[in-house]
Amino acid sequence: MDVEHSRGYIDQLYSNDPQRCFQAVSELKFAVIGSVREKGSIIEQGIVTRLLQLLTQQDSDLNLKTEVATVLNSLAKGLPEHATALVQAGLLPILWQQLEAGASCGWNAYTQMVLCCLRSVYRQGCAPVPNWDHKLLTTLIQYGYHPTSNQECVANILAHACKTSEQQQLLLEAGGAELVACMLCSPVSRVQLPALHCLAAMCHNNERVSVTIATRSYGGKAVPDLLVGLMSRDKARDMQLAAAVCLTFLHRAGALSADDPKIVFKTLQCLVRMCRRDREVWERVEAGNTLAYLTEISTELQHTAAMTDHLIQTLTDYLKCQAGPALPPVDFCASPITSRQYDGSTLWSELMKEAALKVYASLGANDEVIRQRVIETEGLMETIVNSLASASPPVQLAAVRCLHSLSRSVHTLRTTFQDHLVWKPLMAVLKSSVSEELVSMASSTLCNLLLEFSPSKEPILEQGAVEFLCGLTRKPHPGLRLNAVWALMNMAFQAEHRIKVSILHHLGTDQIFRLLSDSDVNILMKTLGLLRNLLSTKAHIDQIMQCHGKEIMQAIILILEGEHSAEVKEQALCILANIADGDMAKSAIMSNEDILKKLMNYMVIPNVKLQIAATFCISNLIWSAEEGASERQTKLRDMGVYKLLQNLMTTSDTTLFDRLKDNTLLHARLPDIHPSESSLPQEDRIHLARLWCGHYPVLNYQRNVPCGATRRRMPSLNPRPFSPLTIQVGILGGSILFPHHRGCGCAVSCNTASDPGQWTRCRDDPSSRRC
């Protein structure tokens, strides 16, 4: 029946006579049920406004309201644009209001239809995030315990409406976990399936909620055990998939470990089984996407999946798919989180490629052996290159993810990637895509392609990568800024001077300051790493400091004076050490007493990493082989650096001690290790080195006493070497003095050098121990 030619009952909708109005709504109901065209016509005529008015009238008959809700439910089941029009007309607030009113009045038939209408709207995916409160959620959950029709509606509403972490927490506090556990034990599959979707929505990326749900139980069984039962092979395929999705989300949220048998032997095996070529397209796509997410970060699961049921070879069929065997079942209900469109075979090829590329990306994320098996897959590289060039955005994103995973292999970077010139379509994606997620993943891949051993580095630079990446550092998205700075840091490593100058020119010192002030500590660290790589090689250091020295020193002071972690300040000190390695750049530090005082301050801070970095900078400043070293040594000695270095010689850190013992300013370079001491542990050698150099207080006193006036003498050297404990006990007791040497019969002599702390070998016996 054509509504436009049957204006009679349409006019009766606006009648004040309740009987006539009810008859008109009934006729309208039969007109729109099953007819998409009639649904659209009713909406276009603006009749929805009158229907909503009938719902909100206080004196409207309950039967009339039920008929109106039935009509609205039918309209919501039409096309997505039909449901969108209902939402825009203000349907949802009225339905929620009516639902709360029905809870107190006991309107069973009417409230059931209101729930059906809410379900239909939310399943279309066009409803905004609801503004829930505890009272409303409690009311909705009360409806979910009985009857079966209510349970189905409530589970669907919650599954599609729960989007944010706040909603997940509110739903948990209102009793959502207990309701879902109850629904999972329902004998009706059309209740169990939306309950699984609701559970997935609650657990998705929420550790706190997931951990709580994993402890909930119903009928003596915990929720994870209930999910394992729903993955049994005698269950419907969509039921198995939905249960696998829930367990996957519980694992990724931290509620179940990667070695949990429910994950390794049940969930993973179920998903791999559903990827087989004898399964239908929609099933393989859903299983592939879930499997990729399950194995994305766990090396153990990646190893297990790669060895299970020839998975890597099975996925090659995904790349060749052109048409599927059948559409999903009529009553198929995909998860609101993982759902895909299966309306026609034209999309099947794209969906299959996307799923396969995601799985390959996850499998090859960490292990080189698996990565090589993936890269040898027939047709994979051609699929990746073609997908980057002409596929839809979701497939492009999956291709970039796979490329990023494979780019972690040095062998692949130098061979396969060069053979297929993957940098060309990757740069095209970077410059043309408007998707932040796609650009972020592509720029992350570019970081690996710009490593110094990658053959793709030079052609990428010729394509204007420097200017493009410097532009990305100005984007508001922190992920883009991080990847851009990271790529520039890799680009500057051991680079030619022209590349470094180009980076500084396009980036600008102002932008460097902004990056150093970024709230993201990772961006700050990579910016400091970029400066370290720019300030390497003596000639480059001097040239860059000559042009940008003032700004660079200001940036370093900004970091050293700021409230930053020790790791960040260590990077800044390392930059100073690089500057101190330059020939002319040293003056930028030596002429700045503020910087020198900061270096001295970090030498006494009780943090070994900072002490090592500051001492390294001092070592470069006073290196004797360079011009002006004596003047710099004198200045630093007058400032008290010599005393600080002496105090640090008592350190127990081997790296710091090795750095100190070669310091020119101390003028006390230790003799080489004697063969008889080479087998000792490093800690013992350090204690002996201190003993020979007189860094213990008792020796500093005793070494000035003439050998003949020594009050006590050690017995002949025992063939067994000193242990650290023996040395320490001897020092504390004042008994370890100048030992008598075997074979020469002489006391150890003290060198007549200006520094009495430097000791030599015994002159009469070149093979004797160091003293």
C-alpha positions in Angstrom: 0.0 0.0 0.0 1.3 3.4 -1.0 1.1 5.9 1.9 1.1 8.9 -0.4 -2.1 7.7 -1.9 -3.8 6.7 1.4 -4.0 9.9 3.2 -7.0 8.9 5.2 -5.4 7.2 8.1 -2.5 9.6 8.0 -4.9 12.4 8.7 -6.4 10.3 11.5 -3.1 10.2 13.3 -3.6 13.8 14.3 -7.2 13.2 15.5 -8.1 13.9 19.2 -10.2 10.8 19.2 -8.1 8.1 20.9 -10.0 5.3 19.0 -9.4 6.8 15.6 -5.8 7.6 16.4 -5.2 4.0 17.5 -6.8 2.7 14.3 -4.5 5.0 12.2 -1.4 3.8 14.0 -2.4 0.2 13.5 -2.8 0.7 9.8 0.5 2.6 9.7 2.2 -0.4 11.4 1.1 -2.8 8.8 2.1 -0.4 6.0 5.7 0.0 7.2 6.5 -3.6 8.3 8.6 -5.2 5.6 8.8 -2.2 3.3 11.9 -0.1 3.2 10.3 2.3 0.8 7.3 2.9 3.0 9.6 3.5 6.0 11.5 6.2 4.1 8.3 7.8 2.9 6.9 8.0 6.5 10.1 9.6 7.8 10.2 12.1 4.9 6.6 13.2 5.6 7.6 14.2 9.2 5.2 11.7 10.8 7.9 10.7 13.3 7.3 13.9 15.2 3.6 13.1 15.7 4.5 9.5 16.9 6.9 10.9 19.5 4.2 13.3 20.6 1.8 10.4 21.2 4.5 8.6 23.3 4.9 11.6 25.6 1.3 12.5 26.1 0.2 11.8 29.7 -3.3 10.8 28.7 -2.3 8.5 25.9 -3.7 5.0 26.2 -1.1 2.3 27.0 -2.2 0.2 24.0 -1.8 3.2 21.8 1.7 3.8 23.1 2.6 0.1 22.5 1.4 0.4 18.8 3.4 3.6 18.4 6.5 1.9 19.8 6.0 -1.0 17.4 5.9 1.4 14.5 9.1 3.2 15.6 10.8 -0.2 16.1 9.9 -1.1 12.5 11.3 2.2 11.2 14.5 1.7 13.2 15.0 -1.7 11.5 15.1 -0.1 8.1 18.2 1.5 6.6 20.9 3.1 8.8 19.7 6.5 7.5 16.2 5.7 8.8 17.6 5.1 12.3 19.7 8.2 12.1 16.6 10.3 11.3 14.9 8.9 14.3 17.8 9.7 16.5 17.9 13.2 15.1 14.2 13.6 15.8 14.9 13.0 19.5 13.8 9.4 19.9 16.4 8.1 22.4 15.8 10.5 25.3 12.0 9.8 25.1 12.6 6.0 25.0 14.9 6.1 28.1 12.3 8.2 29.9 9.6 5.8 29.0 11.7 2.9 30.2 12.3 4.4 33.6 8.5 5.2 33.9 7.6 1.7 33.0 9.8 0.3 35.8 7.6 1.8 38.4 4.3 1.2 36.6 4.9 -2.4 35.5 4.0 -1.9 31.8 5.2 -5.3 30.6 4.1 -5.3 27.0 4.9 -1.6 26.5 8.4 -1.7 28.1 9.2 -4.8 26.1 8.5 -2.9 22.9 10.5 0.1 24.1 13.4 -2.2 24.7 13.0 -3.6 21.2 13.0 -0.1 19.8 16.2 0.8 21.7 17.8 -2.4 20.5 17.0 -1.7 16.9 18.4 1.8 17.0 21.6 0.9 18.8 22.3 -2.1 16.5 22.3 0.3 13.5 25.4 2.0 15.0 24.1 5.5 14.6 23.2 6.3 18.2 25.4 8.7 20.2 27.1 7.6 23.4 24.3 7.6 26.1 24.6 9.7 29.2 24.1 6.9 31.6 23.7 7.2 35.4 23.6 4.5 38.0 19.8 4.6 38.4 19.2 4.2 34.6 21.7 1.4 34.3 20.3 -0.4 37.3 16.8 -0.2 35.8 18.0 -1.5 32.5 19.9 -4.4 34.1 16.8 -5.4 36.1 14.9 -5.8 32.8 17.7 -8.1 31.7 17.0 -11.0 34.0 13.6 -12.0 32.5 11.9 -12.8 30.2 14.0 -14.0 27.3 12.9 -11.3 24.9 14.0 -8.6 27.4 17.4 -10.4 27.9 18.1 -10.3 24.2 17.2 -6.6 24.0 19.2 -5.5 27.1 22.3 -7.5 26.0 22.2 -5.9 22.5 21.7 -2.4 23.9 24.6 -2.7 26.4 26.9 -4.3 23.8 26.4 -1.4 21.3 26.1 1.5 23.8 29.1 0.7 26.0 31.9 2.6 24.3 34.1 4.4 26.8 36.1 3.3 29.8 33.8 5.3 32.1 30.8 3.5 30.7 32.5 0.1 31.2 33.2 1.0 34.9 29.6 2.3 35.4 28.2 -0.9 33.9 30.4 -3.1 36.1 29.3 -1.2 39.2 25.7 -1.4 38.3 25.9 -5.3 38.2 26.6 -5.8 34.5 29.1 -8.6 35.1 26.7 -10.6 37.1 24.0 -10.1 34.5 26.3 -11.2 31.6 27.4 -14.3 33.6 23.7 -15.2 34.0 23.0 -14.7 30.4 25.9 -16.9 29.3 24.2 -19.8 31.1 20.9 -19.2 29.3 19.7 -22.2 27.1 18.7 -19.7 24.4 21.4 -18.9 21.9 19.9 -15.6 20.9 20.5 -14.5 24.5 24.0 -16.0 24.8 25.4 -14.3 21.6 24.5 -10.7 22.5 25.7 -11.4 26.0 29.1 -12.4 24.6 29.1 -9.2 22.6 28.3 -7.2 25.8 31.1 -9.0 27.7 33.5 -8.1 24.9 32.4 -4.5 25.0 33.0 -4.3 28.7 36.5 -5.9 28.6 37.9 -4.1 25.6 41.1 -2.3 26.6 40.1 -2.1 30.2 42.3 -3.9 32.7 40.4 -3.1 35.8 37.1 -4.2 34.5 38.5 -7.3 32.8 40.3 -8.5 36.0 37.1 -8.1 37.9 35.0 -10.0 35.4 37.5 -12.8 35.3 36.7 -13.5 38.9 32.9 -13.5 38.5 31.1 -16.8 38.4 27.6 -18.2 37.9 26.4 -21.6 38.8 29.7 -22.5 40.3 31.7 -21.7 37.1 33.9 -18.7 36.5 33.3 -16.5 33.5 36.4 -17.7 31.6 35.3 -21.3 32.1 31.9 -20.5 30.8 33.5 -18.9 27.7 35.6 -22.0 27.1 32.4 -24.1 27.1 30.9 -21.8 24.5 33.9 -22.4 22.2 33.0 -26.1 21.9 32.7 -27.4 18.4 29.0 -28.3 18.9 28.2 -24.6 19.3 27.2 -22.3 16.4 30.2 -20.8 14.5 29.3 -17.3 15.4 29.0 -18.4 19.1 32.5 -19.9 19.0 33.9 -16.7 17.5 32.3 -14.4 20.0 33.5 -16.5 22.9 37.1 -16.4 21.4 36.8 -12.7 21.1 35.9 -12.3 24.8 38.8 -14.5 25.9 41.1 -12.5 23.6 40.1 -9.2 25.1 40.5 -10.7 28.6 44.0 -11.7 27.7 45.0 -8.4 26.1 43.6 -6.5 29.1 45.8 -8.5 31.4 43.2 -10.6 33.1 44.6 -13.9 31.6 48.2 -14.5 30.9 49.7 -15.7 27.6 50.5 -19.1 29.0 47.0 -19.7 30.4 45.7 -23.0 28.9 42.4 -21.2 28.1 44.4 -18.9 25.8 47.0 -21.3 24.4 45.0 -24.5 24.0 41.5 -23.2 23.6 41.3 -19.6 22.2 44.3 -19.7 19.9 43.4 -23.2 18.6 39.8 -22.2 18.0 40.8 -19.1 15.9 43.4 -21.0 13.9 40.9 -23.7 13.2 38.4 -21.1 11.8 41.0 -19.8 9.4 41.0 -23.0 7.4 40.1 -22.9 3.7 37.0 -25.0 4.2 35.4 -22.3 6.3 33.2 -19.5 4.9 34.5 -16.0 4.1 32.9 -14.1 7.0 34.1 -16.8 9.5 37.7 -16.6 8.2 37.8 -12.8 8.2 36.5 -12.6 11.8 38.8 -15.3 13.0 41.8 -13.7 11.2 41.3 -10.3 12.7 40.8 -11.7 16.2 43.9 -13.9 15.9 46.0 -11.0 14.8 44.9 -9.1 17.9 45.5 -12.1 20.2 49.1 -12.6 19.0 50.1 -9.0 18.4 52.4 -8.6 21.5 53.1 -12.0 22.8 56.2 -13.8 21.5 55.1 -17.1 22.9 51.7 -17.0 21.2 53.3 -15.9 18.0 55.6 -19.0 18.1 52.6 -21.3 18.9 50.4 -19.8 16.2 53.1 -20.0 13.5 53.6 -23.8 14.3 49.8 -24.6 14.4 48.0 -26.2 11.5 50.2 -24.7 8.8 48.8 -21.2 9.5 51.3 -19.2 7.5 50.6 -21.3 4.4 46.9 -21.3 5.0 46.8 -17.5 4.9 48.1 -17.5 1.4 44.6 -18.4 0.3 43.4 -15.1 1.9 45.6 -13.2 -0.5 44.1 -15.0 -3.6 40.5 -14.8 -2.6 38.2 -13.4 -5.2 34.8 -14.7 -4.1 33.4 -16.4 -1.1 31.4 -19.6 -0.9 28.4 -18.1 0.8 27.0 -15.2 2.8 26.8 -15.4 6.6 23.6 -16.8 8.0 20.6 -14.6 8.0 20.6 -14.3 11.8 24.3 -13.7 12.0 25.1 -11.0 14.5 28.7 -9.7 14.5 30.3 -8.1 17.5 29.9 -4.3 17.5 33.7 -4.1 18.0 34.9 -6.6 15.4 32.0 -6.5 12.9 32.7 -6.3 9.2 30.3 -5.8 6.2 29.5 -9.0 4.3 26.7 -7.7 2.1 28.2 -8.7 -1.2 31.1 -10.6 -2.7 32.7 -7.4 -4.0 34.2 -6.7 -0.6 35.3 -10.2 0.2 38.7 -9.9 -1.5 39.6 -6.7 0.4 38.4 -8.1 3.7 40.5 -11.3 3.3 43.6 -9.4 2.4 43.2 -7.1 5.4 42.9 -10.0 7.8 45.8 -11.9 6.3 48.1 -8.9 6.4 47.2 -8.3 10.0 48.0 -11.8 11.0 51.3 -11.8 9.1 52.2 -8.5 10.9 51.5 -10.0 14.3 53.3 -13.3 13.6 56.5 -11.6 12.4 56.6 -8.8 15.0 59.5 -10.3 17.2 61.0 -13.5 15.9 63.4 -13.4 12.9 62.8 -17.0 12.0 59.1 -16.5 11.7 59.7 -13.3 9.9 61.7 -15.0 7.2 59.0 -17.7 6.8 56.5 -14.9 6.4 58.6 -13.0 3.9 59.0 -16.1 1.8 55.2 -16.5 1.4 54.2 -16.6 -2.2 52.8 -13.3 -3.5 53.0 -11.5 -0.1 55.4 -8.7 -1.2 53.4 -8.1 -4.4 50.2 -7.9 -2.3 51.8 -5.4 0.1 53.1 -3.2 -2.7 49.8 -3.3 -4.6 47.8 -2.7 -1.5 49.9 0.4 -0.6 49.3 1.8 -4.1 45.6 1.3 -4.8 43.7 -0.5 -1.9 41.1 0.9 0.4 42.4 2.7 3.6 41.8 -0.3 5.9 43.8 -2.6 3.6 46.5 0.1 3.2 46.8 0.3 7.0 47.1 -3.5 7.3 49.7 -3.5 4.5 51.7 -0.8 6.3 51.5 -2.8 9.6 52.9 -5.9 7.9 55.6 -3.8 6.2 56.5 -2.3 9.6 56.8 -5.8 11.2 59.0 -7.1 8.4 61.2 -4.0 8.4 62.6 -5.0 11.8 64.8 -7.5 9.9 68.2 -6.3 8.7 68.3 -8.9 6.1 64.9 -8.0 4.7 65.8 -4.3 4.6 68.9 -5.0 2.6 67.4 -7.5 0.2 63.6 -8.0 -0.3 62.7 -4.4 0.4 65.3 -3.2 -2.1 64.1 -5.7 -4.7 60.5 -4.5 -4.5 61.3 -0.8 -3.9 58.7 -0.6 -1.1 59.8 2.9 -0.2 58.1 4.3 -3.3 54.5 3.4 -2.4 55.2 4.0 1.3 56.3 7.6 0.6 53.2 8.1 -1.6 51.0 7.0 1.3 52.7 9.3 3.7 52.3 12.3 1.4 48.7 11.6 0.2 46.9 10.0 3.2 44.6 12.1 5.4 44.3 9.3 8.0 46.4 10.0 11.1 46.5 6.3 12.0 47.8 5.4 8.6 50.4 8.2 8.5 51.5 7.3 12.0 52.1 3.7 11.1 53.8 4.6 7.8 56.1 7.1 9.5 57.0 4.4 12.1 58.0 2.1 9.2 60.0 4.9 7.6 62.1 5.1 10.8 63.5 1.6 10.0 64.0 2.3 6.3 66.2 5.3 7.3 68.7 3.2 9.3 72.3 3.6 8.1 72.5 0.1 6.7 69.3 0.4 4.7 69.7 0.8 0.9 66.5 2.7 0.8 67.9 5.6 2.8 69.4 7.6 0.0 66.4 7.4 -2.4 64.1 8.4 0.4 66.2 11.4 1.1 66.0 12.4 -2.6 62.2 12.3 -2.3 62.2 15.2 0.2 62.0 13.2 3.3 63.8 15.8 5.4 61.3 18.5 4.7 58.3 16.2 5.1 59.5 14.8 8.4 60.3 18.2 9.8 56.7 19.2 8.9 55.4 16.1 10.8 57.1 17.3 14.0 54.7 20.2 14.0 51.6 18.0 13.9 49.3 18.0 17.0 49.2 14.2 17.2 52.0 13.1 19.6 52.5 9.8 17.7 53.3 11.6 14.5 55.8 13.9 16.3 57.5 11.0 17.9 57.9 9.0 14.7 59.1 12.1 12.8 61.8 12.9 15.4 62.8 9.3 15.6 63.2 9.1 11.8 65.3 12.3 11.8 67.5 10.8 14.5 68.1 7.7 12.4 68.7 9.8 9.4 71.3 11.9 11.2 73.3 8.9 12.4 76.7 8.9 10.7 75.2 11.2 8.0 77.0 13.5 5.7 77.3 17.2 6.7 74.8 18.3 4.0 72.1 16.1 5.5 72.7 17.5 9.0 72.6 21.0 7.7 69.3 20.3 5.8 67.7 18.9 9.0 68.7 22.0 11.0 67.5 24.3 8.2 64.1 22.7 7.8 63.5 22.0 11.5 64.7 25.3 12.9 66.0 26.0 16.4 62.6 27.3 17.5 61.0 23.9 16.7 63.8 22.1 18.5 63.0 24.2 21.6 59.3 23.2 21.3 60.2 19.6 21.0 62.4 19.8 24.0 59.5 21.3 25.9 57.1 18.5 24.8 55.1 16.9 27.5 55.8 13.5 26.0 59.1 12.3 27.5 59.7 9.9 24.5 59.6 12.9 22.1 62.0 14.7 24.4 64.4 11.7 24.5 64.4 11.3 20.7 65.0 15.0 20.2 68.1 14.8 22.4 69.1 11.7 20.5 68.8 13.7 17.3 71.1 16.5 18.7 73.6 13.8 19.7 73.7 12.4 16.2 73.9 15.9 14.7 76.8 16.7 16.9 79.1 13.9 15.9 82.4 13.9 14.0 84.8 16.7 14.9 84.4 18.7 11.7 80.6 18.6 11.9 80.6 19.5 15.6 82.7 22.6 15.0 80.7 23.7 11.9 77.3 23.2 13.6 78.3 24.9 16.8 79.7 27.8 14.9 76.3 28.4 13.3 73.9 27.3 16.1 76.1 27.1 19.2 74.3 29.7 21.2 70.9 28.0 20.7 72.2 24.5 21.3 73.8 25.6 24.6 70.6 27.2 25.7 68.7 24.0 24.9 71.1 22.0 27.0 70.8 24.4 29.9 67.0 24.2 29.6 67.2 20.4 30.1 69.8 20.4 32.9 67.8 23.0 34.9 64.4 21.5 34.3 62.5 18.9 36.3 63.5 15.9 34.3 64.5 12.3 35.0 68.1 11.2 35.3 67.8 9.5 31.9 66.9 12.7 30.2 69.7 14.7 31.9 72.1 12.0 31.0 71.3 12.5 27.3 71.9 16.3 27.7 75.3 15.6 29.3 76.2 13.2 26.5 75.5 16.1 24.0 77.9 18.2 26.0 80.5 15.4 25.8 80.1 15.4 22.1 80.5 19.2 21.9 83.6 18.9 24.1 85.1 16.5 21.5 85.2 19.3 18.9 88.3 21.4 18.3 86.8 24.8 18.4 83.5 23.8 20.0 85.2 23.3 23.3 85.2 27.0 23.9 81.4 27.0 24.1 81.7 25.0 27.3 85.0 26.4 28.7 83.7 30.0 28.3 80.5 29.2 30.1 81.2 28.9 33.9 77.5 28.1 34.5 77.9 24.9 32.4 81.2 24.0 34.1 79.6 24.4 37.5 76.7 22.2 36.4 79.2 19.5 35.3 80.8 19.6 38.7 77.5 19.4 40.3 76.5 16.3 38.4 79.9 14.7 39.3 78.8 14.7 43.0 75.2 13.7 42.5 74.7 10.1 43.7 73.7 8.8 40.3 76.4 6.8 38.5 75.0 7.4 35.0 75.1 11.1 35.5 78.6 10.9 37.0 79.9 8.9 34.1 78.4 11.3 31.5 79.8 14.4 33.3 83.2 12.8 33.7 83.2 11.8 30.1 82.6 15.5 29.2 85.5 16.5 31.4 87.8 13.9 29.8 87.1 15.3 26.4 87.8 18.9 27.6 91.2 18.1 29.0 92.4 15.5 26.5 96.2 16.1 26.4 96.7 15.5 22.7 94.6 18.5 21.7 95.7 22.1 21.4 95.1 24.2 24.5 94.7 21.2 26.8 97.1 22.6 29.5 95.2 25.8 29.8 91.9 23.9 30.1 93.4 21.5 32.7 94.7 24.5 34.7 91.3 26.2 34.7 89.4 23.0 35.7 92.0 22.2 38.4 91.6 25.7 39.9 87.8 25.3 39.9 88.2 22.1 42.0 87.5 19.5 39.4 90.7 17.6 40.4 89.5 17.0 43.9 86.1 15.8 42.6 87.8 13.3 40.3 89.9 12.1 43.2 86.9 11.6 45.4 85.2 9.6 42.6 88.1 7.1 42.5 86.6 5.4 45.5 83.5 4.4 43.5 82.5 0.7 43.3 81.1 1.1 39.7 83.6 -0.4 37.2 82.6 1.7 34.3 83.0 5.0 36.2 86.3 3.8 37.6 87.7 2.8 34.2 86.7 6.3 32.9 88.4 8.0 35.9 91.7 6.1 35.8 92.5 7.3 32.3 91.6 10.9 33.1 94.4 13.2 32.2 93.8 15.6 35.0 94.6 13.0 37.6 98.1 12.3 36.1 97.9 8.9 37.5 97.4 6.5 34.7 97.6 2.9 36.0 100.1 0.4 34.7 98.8 -2.3 32.4 97.3 -5.4 34.0 99.9 -8.0 34.8 99.3 -11.5 33.4 99.2 -12.9 36.9 96.2 -10.7 37.6 94.3 -11.2 34.4 92.4 -14.2 35.7 91.0 -12.2 38.7 87.4 -11.0 38.7 87.0 -7.4 37.6 86.1 -6.3 41.1 89.3 -7.7 42.5 91.4 -6.0 39.8 89.7 -2.7 40.7 90.6 -3.1 44.4 94.2 -4.0 43.5 94.4 -1.0 41.1 93.3 1.3 44.0 95.9 -0.4 46.3 98.7 0.2 43.8 97.7 3.8 43.2 97.5 4.7 46.8 93.8 5.6 46.9 93.3 4.1 50.4 93.9 6.5 53.3 96.3 4.3 55.2 98.5 4.0 52.1 98.4 7.8 51.5 100.0 8.1 55.0 102.4 5.2 54.8 103.7 5.8 51.3 105.6 8.9 52.5 107.4 6.8 55.2 110.9 5.8 53.9 111.1 2.1 53.1 113.8 1.6 55.7 111.7 3.2 58.4 108.7 1.0 57.9 107.6 -0.3 61.2 106.0 -3.4 59.9 106.8 -5.4 56.8 104.6 -7.8 54.9 105.9 -11.4 54.6 106.9 -12.7 51.2 104.1 -12.5 48.7 101.8 -15.5 48.8 101.3 -17.1 45.3 97.6 -16.8 46.0 96.3 -13.3 44.9 94.7 -10.9 47.3 91.0 -11.0 47.6 88.9 -7.8 48.0 88.1 -9.0 51.6 91.8 -9.4 52.4 92.7 -6.0 51.0 89.9 -4.3 52.9 90.8 -6.0 56.2 94.4 -5.2 55.7 93.6 -1.5 55.0 91.4 -1.2 58.1 94.1 -2.8 60.3 96.9 -0.7 58.8 98.8 -3.9 58.0 99.1 -3.8 54.2 102.1 -1.6 53.5 104.9 -2.2 50.9 105.2 -6.0 50.4 108.5 -7.8 50.0 108.9 -9.2 46.4 109.9 -12.7 45.7 113.1 -13.2 43.8 114.5 -9.7 44.2 114.8 -9.1 47.9 114.1 -5.4 47.6 111.4 -3.2 48.8 109.2 -1.5 46.3 110.5 1.8 45.3 108.4 4.9 44.8 108.6 6.8 41.5 110.2 10.2 41.8 107.6 11.8 39.6 105.9 15.0 40.8 102.8 13.0 41.8 103.8 10.5 44.5 100.7 8.5 43.8 102.0 7.0 40.6 103.8 3.7 41.2 106.1 1.8 39.0 107.2 -1.8 38.7 110.2 -3.0 40.7 113.3 -2.1 38.7 115.2 -5.2 39.6 112.5 -7.7 38.6 110.5 -6.6 35.5 108.2 -9.6 36.0 107.2 -8.7 39.5 103.7 -7.5 40.5 102.6 -4.0 40.1 102.9 -1.9 43.2 
